[in-house]
């Protein structure tokens, strides 16, 4: 499991099928739950299945009691404060600003790839996604220079914490590879967050940026109920979640398309028809139906949140199995999305699975790239809007292709990452009838 976690878990998933099984990982013996019915039971019963236990300890070193880590009143305060900035209506008001960022990035790519040199997909997407996040959700309270430093730290954290996650019962006093790197990452985030919080907590603006909203909520609470580091933890969490998951999902997009020229042709046709050869705009989003279907299929095969864990609070029957109190329950979108009982030909890349007609026939929890229940990721609407604009912006100008023919395989970090560098050649694309 430590050496090859994805392959090992994949093999266990194939052997287990829809059944609940218990994994024997030495002193750590979690349940593995993959069936959509069973997943629904766990994710919707947040009173009996909580985000606590040894699996979460290494992540809390960085994220503390932020919105993806906390429970109860602390989580409710975080959700209530942040949710208004992630509603479909509010996110829709940012569409043209996001589109402007995409258009600027695509123009820059066009200048730099005129010689035919390939680009590193993750590097380009990191600059683009972090720029959108800072511009539209942090109101430029974080500089791009600081963002670059934070993104480098996040990249380190994503792999540094893996051994701790794979060996969750190992005591903290036992040094493991990655521990020192994780401590440096925490110091980097603390060094940036502390002066920002001091500045904005005294007189927070009335703007809609994340930091101001958090500081206003902290001031209104007066420190009566919220933990001391509540603003810091949510600030770090929102920056990390708003960048890492989107970057990795969009990086997977291009290897997933390899070998599917018919999908690429349909994407070009839709983007050309919708934009008419013009720059991508927010008003184009409702008509990018197939583009969204392709992104959904990429997330099915390569969900960035590939595994998450709950702890059983009290003995609970799921299916016909009694799950014991104190035990961990592993849920894996990566495995559930590949169940033959949930998807026909599950290993085949087929965006047509996500037509409205076929989607209505599918179990609600057979597809869960953003989790489910009350803790479902509130950034889902942001991600799809951002992803569709980026994909359409790139496809409107280029014919992207992998520069390296070798297969791209997954490796485990905090998110599901490509094990190989994803390099793209961007051949200019001139649609017929473009204005």
Secondary structure, DSSP 8 states (H G I E B T S, - for coil): --S-HHHHHHHHHHHHTTS-EE--BTTB--EEE-SHHHHHHHHH-TTTEES-SHHHHHHHHHHTT-TTT--HHHHHHHHHHHGGGGSHHHHHHTHHHHHHHHHHHHHHHHHHTTT---EEHHHHHHHHHHHHHHHHHSTTSS-HHHHHHHHHHHHHHHHHTHHHHHTTTS-TTS--TTHHHHHHHHHHHHHHHHHHHHHHHHS--SSSSHHHHHHHHHHHHTTSSS-TTHHHHHHHHHHHHHHHHHHHHHHHHHHHHTT-HHHHHHHHHHHHHHHTTS---GGGGGG-HHHHHHHHHHHHHS-SS--EEEEESS-EEETTEEE-TT-EEEE-HHHHTT-TTTSTTTTS--GGGGSHHHHHTS-TTT--TT--GGGS-TTHHHHHHHHHHHHHHHHTTEEEEES--S---EEESSSEEESS--EEEEEE---TT--
